């Protein structure tokens, strides 16, 4: 008997620019994020109004020694997983750009 899929699962490793496709990255390098964290994914899911659950104790199987958790997303709020991954990657990249711009300070002469 087949098991019914209940949630889409997102790991921070799917969006990490330092990882290769074999190591678990799911998005192209131009959409990937440096130092992707669970907090960035949570922010992106909140921004996109997805129904989600955070599981900090879970590990990504390809990176079990350094994984920080995962997010479960209700499939009723998304068309399919590839759309979900692309939307979250776009928001995470925008978040990165905003934090870099806010971190810049003006020099006084």
Secondary structure, 3 states (H helix, E strand, C coil): CCCCCCEEEEEHHHHECCCCCCCCCCCCCCCCECCCCHHHHHHHHHHCCCCEEEECCCCCHHHCCCCCCEEEEEHHHCCCHHHHHHHHHHHHHHHHHHHHHHHCCCCCC
